Amino acid sequence: MSKPFPKNSFLQGNFAPVMAECDAPELIIEGELPNDMAGVLYRNGPNPMYPPLGNDHHWFLGEGMVHAIRVEDGKASYKNRWVRTDQYVAQREAGQRLVGTGFQDPGVAGAENIKRNVANTNIVWHGGKLYAIDEGNSPVLMDGDTLETQGSYTFEGKYEYPFTAHPKIDPQTGEMLFFGYMATGPGTPDISYGVVDADGNVTRSEVFTAPYASMVHDFITTDEHVIFPIFPATIDVERITKGGPTIAWDPQVSTMIGIMGRNDSTETIRWFEGEPCYVYHPMNAYTIHENGKTKVIADLAKYSRVPLFPDADGSRPPADLSTEQAKIVRWTFDLSSNTSDYTEEVLSDVPGEFPRLDERFAGLKYTQGFYATIKREEEKGNSADTIVHLDLNSGQTKEWQPGVGHSVIEPVFVPRNQSAEEGDGYVVTLDYNAEDNLSDFVVLDTNDISKGPIARVKLPTRVPFGFHGNWRSLN
Ligand SMILES: [Fe+2]
């Protein structure tokens, strides 16, 4: 490597990339994996293949690396691979970084011809396909077993818009619902919306215009509605042209929440308006009918401003994610009213990020949530140290904290079996131990996660913190 990685909190410790791709066929396990647990935990995250070109490095823009921990017959194996995007291949051939890792880094001369795609944000199994996704491009297909990259995928040319890193899979129909922002070009407020059936065939694709152009990281679906939340992390072409930041906190505009019926046209989207805030990740949403009224209930991890991006005037935000953690809140939208207001209540006094649920209840009334939080005062930084299990009926939480020097990531729920009650099963996550500089795959029993892991799989490498992961059941 021609130069070292610079000092940047998102390139240090377990945010730093790993340079090895490996296959570990059988791993040491402390404790016992559940006998009937059979599946793969896929994880994706930025893993820059070369150091940044300049000082303008952003965590979100490193090339994606996918990690797979496979569990079957009480045994576990591990594999990791970079996603071979056009950007990855061009840079590997050149033996150097060509595309910048900063939002305002133009890259080296000639790099503008390379398709920028990092495919680093999520890794989703649907309809027998494994999708590596960032939110600005078509998904990249990978082989679910070998992690071999199969290439950029546009659903046989039927959906060529950007594809969110957070598609939603309807547990009742098996459909995958998705959107893409800046659908008709950089800086446009246009959003695409699409649906594929359980086999991956496109059944719907249309485009609508949001109230303003912004970074739209996620959305929510229920069995009856689709919710498009638009937050003031704006993308303002005029500001960018004047040399201002590409994505910036811009509280002069309101939060706008668009809701439409699942079977309705995007022309029918109704916009609700609220205080400026930012949500990277909702936990879930559902539709209820009570006293003749139809309401949409949406639970989200809400920040008072967008983390990790500057103010519209270019001034920098706090770089530390522990400075303000997201509150877990519930928004209620009364679709029977004439108002554009919505109400908010705080669901837990434990803040956090990476909210997840028992996915069998995605879009349906549910009671169990899981997320990660930063609790330890003495070690505050950008990595989570505690897993939280929230009972939405009681508001009570149970927590697991692996101890000093350990960090955790997004918890993923795995049902004990297909007929298990909601939330009855396991939470799988990774526990990074700074002293050993290695990660463990850990299994917590949702009967009481505070008791600690029932199994710890010793991975042969550390897995950088990254963004998101999902469980593919092999049962
Ligand atoms: Fe995300």
Residues whose N, C-alpha, C, O or C-beta is under 5 A from the ligand:
A	BS01	LIG	none
